[in-house]
């Protein structure tokens, strides 16, 4: 019996799914990854997410999961499938997922304001010298 040795051609890369990415982003936005985290103080970081159009979902969620919005008027309910939303506004998919993982108070609303999501690889924040963050 021989020992398996991985090389560059046999490595299988697994992209992050939507929920796991949203959970990691919520930790960065609230500041829970920092040593000096205090729950009643806004100590999170600004986060830039690129390539939102390449997000993955498991199972049959692209066709089954539905995003609902309501205008506030009678009969104002709109629903869009995530497969359609990926084509029209891929940034909204990540924003909605992260919003659900943040606290429902003023700290959560301020944290969501620090999230920037872009569909492609280009963003206009090079002047701020962003640091790449790799998750596990």
PyMOL CGO cylinders between C-alpha atoms (Angstrom):
from pymol import cmd
from pymol.cgo import CYLINDER

trace = [
    CYLINDER, 0.00, 0.00, 0.00, 1.38, 3.40, -0.98, 0.3, 1, 1, 1, 1, 1, 1,
    CYLINDER, 1.38, 3.40, -0.98, 0.85, 6.80, 0.57, 0.3, 1, 1, 1, 1, 1, 1,
    CYLINDER, 0.85, 6.80, 0.57, -1.15, 9.30, -1.46, 0.3, 1, 1, 1, 1, 1, 1,
    CYLINDER, -1.15, 9.30, -1.46, 0.75, 12.44, -2.38, 0.3, 1, 1, 1, 1, 1, 1,
    CYLINDER, 0.75, 12.44, -2.38, -1.17, 15.37, -3.81, 0.3, 1, 1, 1, 1, 1, 1,
    CYLINDER, -1.17, 15.37, -3.81, 0.26, 17.51, -6.59, 0.3, 1, 1, 1, 1, 1, 1,
    CYLINDER, 0.26, 17.51, -6.59, -0.93, 20.56, -8.51, 0.3, 1, 1, 1, 1, 1, 1,
    CYLINDER, -0.93, 20.56, -8.51, -2.93, 18.54, -11.04, 0.3, 1, 1, 1, 1, 1, 1,
    CYLINDER, -2.93, 18.54, -11.04, -4.86, 16.50, -8.45, 0.3, 1, 1, 1, 1, 1, 1,
    CYLINDER, -4.86, 16.50, -8.45, -5.82, 19.32, -6.08, 0.3, 1, 1, 1, 1, 1, 1,
    CYLINDER, -5.82, 19.32, -6.08, -9.55, 19.94, -6.08, 0.3, 1, 1, 1, 1, 1, 1,
    CYLINDER, -9.55, 19.94, -6.08, -10.48, 23.52, -5.22, 0.3, 1, 1, 1, 1, 1, 1,
    CYLINDER, -10.48, 23.52, -5.22, -13.77, 24.17, -3.50, 0.3, 1, 1, 1, 1, 1, 1,
    CYLINDER, -13.77, 24.17, -3.50, -15.22, 27.64, -3.76, 0.3, 1, 1, 1, 1, 1, 1,
    CYLINDER, -15.22, 27.64, -3.76, -17.10, 29.14, -0.84, 0.3, 1, 1, 1, 1, 1, 1,
    CYLINDER, -17.10, 29.14, -0.84, -20.83, 28.84, -0.91, 0.3, 1, 1, 1, 1, 1, 1,
    CYLINDER, -20.83, 28.84, -0.91, -23.04, 31.84, -0.30, 0.3, 1, 1, 1, 1, 1, 1,
    CYLINDER, -23.04, 31.84, -0.30, -23.80, 31.15, 3.36, 0.3, 1, 1, 1, 1, 1, 1,
    CYLINDER, -23.80, 31.15, 3.36, -20.22, 30.46, 4.38, 0.3, 1, 1, 1, 1, 1, 1,
    CYLINDER, -20.22, 30.46, 4.38, -19.01, 33.58, 2.61, 0.3, 1, 1, 1, 1, 1, 1,
    CYLINDER, -19.01, 33.58, 2.61, -21.75, 35.68, 4.25, 0.3, 1, 1, 1, 1, 1, 1,
    CYLINDER, -21.75, 35.68, 4.25, -20.84, 34.36, 7.69, 0.3, 1, 1, 1, 1, 1, 1,
    CYLINDER, -20.84, 34.36, 7.69, -17.18, 35.27, 7.21, 0.3, 1, 1, 1, 1, 1, 1,
    CYLINDER, -17.18, 35.27, 7.21, -18.11, 38.73, 5.93, 0.3, 1, 1, 1, 1, 1, 1,
    CYLINDER, -18.11, 38.73, 5.93, -20.38, 39.33, 8.93, 0.3, 1, 1, 1, 1, 1, 1,
    CYLINDER, -20.38, 39.33, 8.93, -17.48, 38.55, 11.28, 0.3, 1, 1, 1, 1, 1, 1,
    CYLINDER, -17.48, 38.55, 11.28, -15.24, 41.04, 9.46, 0.3, 1, 1, 1, 1, 1, 1,
    CYLINDER, -15.24, 41.04, 9.46, -17.92, 43.75, 9.40, 0.3, 1, 1, 1, 1, 1, 1,
    CYLINDER, -17.92, 43.75, 9.40, -18.74, 43.46, 13.10, 0.3, 1, 1, 1, 1, 1, 1,
    CYLINDER, -18.74, 43.46, 13.10, -15.09, 43.25, 14.16, 0.3, 1, 1, 1, 1, 1, 1,
    CYLINDER, -15.09, 43.25, 14.16, -15.33, 39.89, 15.93, 0.3, 1, 1, 1, 1, 1, 1,
    CYLINDER, -15.33, 39.89, 15.93, -12.00, 38.83, 14.43, 0.3, 1, 1, 1, 1, 1, 1,
    CYLINDER, -12.00, 38.83, 14.43, -10.17, 41.53, 16.40, 0.3, 1, 1, 1, 1, 1, 1,
    CYLINDER, -10.17, 41.53, 16.40, -8.67, 41.12, 19.85, 0.3, 1, 1, 1, 1, 1, 1,
    CYLINDER, -8.67, 41.12, 19.85, -10.20, 44.36, 21.11, 0.3, 1, 1, 1, 1, 1, 1,
    CYLINDER, -10.20, 44.36, 21.11, -13.78, 43.49, 20.03, 0.3, 1, 1, 1, 1, 1, 1,
    CYLINDER, -13.78, 43.49, 20.03, -16.47, 45.09, 22.17, 0.3, 1, 1, 1, 1, 1, 1,
    CYLINDER, -16.47, 45.09, 22.17, -20.06, 44.22, 21.32, 0.3, 1, 1, 1, 1, 1, 1,
    CYLINDER, -20.06, 44.22, 21.32, -21.53, 47.68, 21.87, 0.3, 1, 1, 1, 1, 1, 1,
    CYLINDER, -21.53, 47.68, 21.87, -18.82, 49.53, 19.89, 0.3, 1, 1, 1, 1, 1, 1,
    CYLINDER, -18.82, 49.53, 19.89, -18.61, 49.70, 16.11, 0.3, 1, 1, 1, 1, 1, 1,
    CYLINDER, -18.61, 49.70, 16.11, -15.12, 48.26, 15.56, 0.3, 1, 1, 1, 1, 1, 1,
    CYLINDER, -15.12, 48.26, 15.56, -15.54, 46.43, 12.26, 0.3, 1, 1, 1, 1, 1, 1,
    CYLINDER, -15.54, 46.43, 12.26, -13.64, 46.91, 9.03, 0.3, 1, 1, 1, 1, 1, 1,
    CYLINDER, -13.64, 46.91, 9.03, -14.62, 48.07, 5.57, 0.3, 1, 1, 1, 1, 1, 1,
    CYLINDER, -14.62, 48.07, 5.57, -14.97, 45.06, 3.27, 0.3, 1, 1, 1, 1, 1, 1,
    CYLINDER, -14.97, 45.06, 3.27, -14.74, 44.92, -0.52, 0.3, 1, 1, 1, 1, 1, 1,
    CYLINDER, -14.74, 44.92, -0.52, -16.11, 41.83, -2.26, 0.3, 1, 1, 1, 1, 1, 1,
    CYLINDER, -16.11, 41.83, -2.26, -15.27, 41.27, -5.92, 0.3, 1, 1, 1, 1, 1, 1,
    CYLINDER, -15.27, 41.27, -5.92, -16.49, 38.68, -8.44, 0.3, 1, 1, 1, 1, 1, 1,
    CYLINDER, -16.49, 38.68, -8.44, -19.98, 38.44, -6.95, 0.3, 1, 1, 1, 1, 1, 1,
    CYLINDER, -19.98, 38.44, -6.95, -21.16, 36.86, -10.19, 0.3, 1, 1, 1, 1, 1, 1,
    CYLINDER, -21.16, 36.86, -10.19, -19.14, 33.71, -9.40, 0.3, 1, 1, 1, 1, 1, 1,
    CYLINDER, -19.14, 33.71, -9.40, -20.93, 32.88, -6.15, 0.3, 1, 1, 1, 1, 1, 1,
    CYLINDER, -20.93, 32.88, -6.15, -21.91, 29.24, -5.66, 0.3, 1, 1, 1, 1, 1, 1,
    CYLINDER, -21.91, 29.24, -5.66, -25.00, 27.70, -4.06, 0.3, 1, 1, 1, 1, 1, 1,
    CYLINDER, -25.00, 27.70, -4.06, -25.52, 24.06, -3.22, 0.3, 1, 1, 1, 1, 1, 1,
    CYLINDER, -25.52, 24.06, -3.22, -28.40, 21.89, -4.29, 0.3, 1, 1, 1, 1, 1, 1,
    CYLINDER, -28.40, 21.89, -4.29, -31.20, 23.25, -6.43, 0.3, 1, 1, 1, 1, 1, 1,
    CYLINDER, -31.20, 23.25, -6.43, -31.34, 26.66, -4.75, 0.3, 1, 1, 1, 1, 1, 1,
    CYLINDER, -31.34, 26.66, -4.75, -30.73, 28.61, -7.97, 0.3, 1, 1, 1, 1, 1, 1,
    CYLINDER, -30.73, 28.61, -7.97, -34.17, 27.59, -9.21, 0.3, 1, 1, 1, 1, 1, 1,
    CYLINDER, -34.17, 27.59, -9.21, -36.03, 27.13, -5.91, 0.3, 1, 1, 1, 1, 1, 1,
    CYLINDER, -36.03, 27.13, -5.91, -34.85, 30.04, -3.75, 0.3, 1, 1, 1, 1, 1, 1,
    CYLINDER, -34.85, 30.04, -3.75, -36.89, 33.21, -4.21, 0.3, 1, 1, 1, 1, 1, 1,
    CYLINDER, -36.89, 33.21, -4.21, -36.05, 36.79, -3.19, 0.3, 1, 1, 1, 1, 1, 1,
    CYLINDER, -36.05, 36.79, -3.19, -39.11, 38.77, -2.06, 0.3, 1, 1, 1, 1, 1, 1,
    CYLINDER, -39.11, 38.77, -2.06, -39.54, 42.54, -1.88, 0.3, 1, 1, 1, 1, 1, 1,
    CYLINDER, -39.54, 42.54, -1.88, -42.63, 44.54, -0.97, 0.3, 1, 1, 1, 1, 1, 1,
    CYLINDER, -42.63, 44.54, -0.97, -43.32, 48.15, -1.89, 0.3, 1, 1, 1, 1, 1, 1,
    CYLINDER, -43.32, 48.15, -1.89, -45.61, 48.77, 1.07, 0.3, 1, 1, 1, 1, 1, 1,
    CYLINDER, -45.61, 48.77, 1.07, -48.68, 49.13, -1.11, 0.3, 1, 1, 1, 1, 1, 1,
    CYLINDER, -48.68, 49.13, -1.11, -51.47, 46.60, -1.53, 0.3, 1, 1, 1, 1, 1, 1,
    CYLINDER, -51.47, 46.60, -1.53, -50.44, 44.03, -4.13, 0.3, 1, 1, 1, 1, 1, 1,
    CYLINDER, -50.44, 44.03, -4.13, -46.87, 45.31, -4.06, 0.3, 1, 1, 1, 1, 1, 1,
    CYLINDER, -46.87, 45.31, -4.06, -45.16, 41.96, -3.50, 0.3, 1, 1, 1, 1, 1, 1,
    CYLINDER, -45.16, 41.96, -3.50, -42.45, 41.16, -6.04, 0.3, 1, 1, 1, 1, 1, 1,
    CYLINDER, -42.45, 41.16, -6.04, -40.55, 37.91, -6.26, 0.3, 1, 1, 1, 1, 1, 1,
    CYLINDER, -40.55, 37.91, -6.26, -37.43, 37.07, -8.23, 0.3, 1, 1, 1, 1, 1, 1,
    CYLINDER, -37.43, 37.07, -8.23, -35.63, 33.74, -8.48, 0.3, 1, 1, 1, 1, 1, 1,
    CYLINDER, -35.63, 33.74, -8.48, -31.96, 33.76, -7.59, 0.3, 1, 1, 1, 1, 1, 1,
    CYLINDER, -31.96, 33.76, -7.59, -31.01, 32.52, -11.07, 0.3, 1, 1, 1, 1, 1, 1,
    CYLINDER, -31.01, 32.52, -11.07, -32.59, 35.68, -12.53, 0.3, 1, 1, 1, 1, 1, 1,
    CYLINDER, -32.59, 35.68, -12.53, -31.07, 37.86, -9.82, 0.3, 1, 1, 1, 1, 1, 1,
    CYLINDER, -31.07, 37.86, -9.82, -27.59, 36.51, -10.62, 0.3, 1, 1, 1, 1, 1, 1,
    CYLINDER, -27.59, 36.51, -10.62, -27.90, 37.89, -14.15, 0.3, 1, 1, 1, 1, 1, 1,
    CYLINDER, -27.90, 37.89, -14.15, -29.43, 41.26, -13.21, 0.3, 1, 1, 1, 1, 1, 1,
    CYLINDER, -29.43, 41.26, -13.21, -27.90, 42.18, -9.81, 0.3, 1, 1, 1, 1, 1, 1,
    CYLINDER, -27.90, 42.18, -9.81, -25.36, 39.64, -8.48, 0.3, 1, 1, 1, 1, 1, 1,
    CYLINDER, -25.36, 39.64, -8.48, -24.28, 42.13, -5.80, 0.3, 1, 1, 1, 1, 1, 1,
    CYLINDER, -24.28, 42.13, -5.80, -27.71, 42.01, -4.20, 0.3, 1, 1, 1, 1, 1, 1,
    CYLINDER, -27.71, 42.01, -4.20, -27.44, 38.26, -3.52, 0.3, 1, 1, 1, 1, 1, 1,
    CYLINDER, -27.44, 38.26, -3.52, -24.42, 38.74, -1.27, 0.3, 1, 1, 1, 1, 1, 1,
    CYLINDER, -24.42, 38.74, -1.27, -25.77, 41.90, 0.38, 0.3, 1, 1, 1, 1, 1, 1,
    CYLINDER, -25.77, 41.90, 0.38, -29.03, 40.19, 1.37, 0.3, 1, 1, 1, 1, 1, 1,
    CYLINDER, -29.03, 40.19, 1.37, -27.19, 37.14, 2.74, 0.3, 1, 1, 1, 1, 1, 1,
    CYLINDER, -27.19, 37.14, 2.74, -24.82, 39.30, 4.83, 0.3, 1, 1, 1, 1, 1, 1,
    CYLINDER, -24.82, 39.30, 4.83, -27.68, 41.50, 6.06, 0.3, 1, 1, 1, 1, 1, 1,
    CYLINDER, -27.68, 41.50, 6.06, -29.37, 38.40, 7.50, 0.3, 1, 1, 1, 1, 1, 1,
    CYLINDER, -29.37, 38.40, 7.50, -26.23, 37.54, 9.46, 0.3, 1, 1, 1, 1, 1, 1,
    CYLINDER, -26.23, 37.54, 9.46, -25.74, 40.97, 11.01, 0.3, 1, 1, 1, 1, 1, 1,
    CYLINDER, -25.74, 40.97, 11.01, -27.55, 42.16, 14.15, 0.3, 1, 1, 1, 1, 1, 1,
    CYLINDER, -27.55, 42.16, 14.15, -30.86, 43.94, 13.59, 0.3, 1, 1, 1, 1, 1, 1,
    CYLINDER, -30.86, 43.94, 13.59, -29.88, 47.23, 15.24, 0.3, 1, 1, 1, 1, 1, 1,
    CYLINDER, -29.88, 47.23, 15.24, -27.95, 50.40, 14.45, 0.3, 1, 1, 1, 1, 1, 1,
    CYLINDER, -27.95, 50.40, 14.45, -24.59, 48.61, 14.65, 0.3, 1, 1, 1, 1, 1, 1,
    CYLINDER, -24.59, 48.61, 14.65, -25.76, 46.12, 12.03, 0.3, 1, 1, 1, 1, 1, 1,
    CYLINDER, -25.76, 46.12, 12.03, -27.01, 48.87, 9.73, 0.3, 1, 1, 1, 1, 1, 1,
    CYLINDER, -27.01, 48.87, 9.73, -23.72, 50.76, 10.02, 0.3, 1, 1, 1, 1, 1, 1,
    CYLINDER, -23.72, 50.76, 10.02, -21.79, 47.54, 9.37, 0.3, 1, 1, 1, 1, 1, 1,
    CYLINDER, -21.79, 47.54, 9.37, -23.79, 46.88, 6.21, 0.3, 1, 1, 1, 1, 1, 1,
    CYLINDER, -23.79, 46.88, 6.21, -22.89, 50.37, 5.03, 0.3, 1, 1, 1, 1, 1, 1,
    CYLINDER, -22.89, 50.37, 5.03, -19.20, 49.38, 5.12, 0.3, 1, 1, 1, 1, 1, 1,
    CYLINDER, -19.20, 49.38, 5.12, -19.78, 46.49, 2.70, 0.3, 1, 1, 1, 1, 1, 1,
    CYLINDER, -19.78, 46.49, 2.70, -18.92, 47.10, -0.96, 0.3, 1, 1, 1, 1, 1, 1,
    CYLINDER, -18.92, 47.10, -0.96, -19.85, 44.36, -3.43, 0.3, 1, 1, 1, 1, 1, 1,
    CYLINDER, -19.85, 44.36, -3.43, -18.85, 44.34, -7.11, 0.3, 1, 1, 1, 1, 1, 1,
    CYLINDER, -18.85, 44.34, -7.11, -19.94, 41.89, -9.80, 0.3, 1, 1, 1, 1, 1, 1,
    CYLINDER, -19.94, 41.89, -9.80, -16.61, 41.86, -11.65, 0.3, 1, 1, 1, 1, 1, 1,
    CYLINDER, -16.61, 41.86, -11.65, -12.98, 41.91, -10.61, 0.3, 1, 1, 1, 1, 1, 1,
    CYLINDER, -12.98, 41.91, -10.61, -12.65, 45.68, -10.93, 0.3, 1, 1, 1, 1, 1, 1,
    CYLINDER, -12.65, 45.68, -10.93, -13.29, 48.11, -8.08, 0.3, 1, 1, 1, 1, 1, 1,
    CYLINDER, -13.29, 48.11, -8.08, -12.41, 51.73, -7.48, 0.3, 1, 1, 1, 1, 1, 1,
    CYLINDER, -12.41, 51.73, -7.48, -10.76, 51.37, -4.07, 0.3, 1, 1, 1, 1, 1, 1,
    CYLINDER, -10.76, 51.37, -4.07, -7.09, 50.89, -5.00, 0.3, 1, 1, 1, 1, 1, 1,
    CYLINDER, -7.09, 50.89, -5.00, -6.24, 54.24, -3.40, 0.3, 1, 1, 1, 1, 1, 1,
    CYLINDER, -6.24, 54.24, -3.40, -7.29, 52.90, 0.01, 0.3, 1, 1, 1, 1, 1, 1,
    CYLINDER, -7.29, 52.90, 0.01, -4.72, 50.07, -0.29, 0.3, 1, 1, 1, 1, 1, 1,
    CYLINDER, -4.72, 50.07, -0.29, -7.05, 47.15, 0.52, 0.3, 1, 1, 1, 1, 1, 1,
    CYLINDER, -7.05, 47.15, 0.52, -5.60, 44.04, 2.13, 0.3, 1, 1, 1, 1, 1, 1,
    CYLINDER, -5.60, 44.04, 2.13, -6.63, 40.68, 0.73, 0.3, 1, 1, 1, 1, 1, 1,
    CYLINDER, -6.63, 40.68, 0.73, -8.29, 38.43, 3.30, 0.3, 1, 1, 1, 1, 1, 1,
    CYLINDER, -8.29, 38.43, 3.30, -8.20, 34.67, 2.75, 0.3, 1, 1, 1, 1, 1, 1,
    CYLINDER, -8.20, 34.67, 2.75, -10.70, 32.58, 4.68, 0.3, 1, 1, 1, 1, 1, 1,
    CYLINDER, -10.70, 32.58, 4.68, -10.23, 28.99, 5.72, 0.3, 1, 1, 1, 1, 1, 1,
]
cmd.load_cgo(trace, "trace")
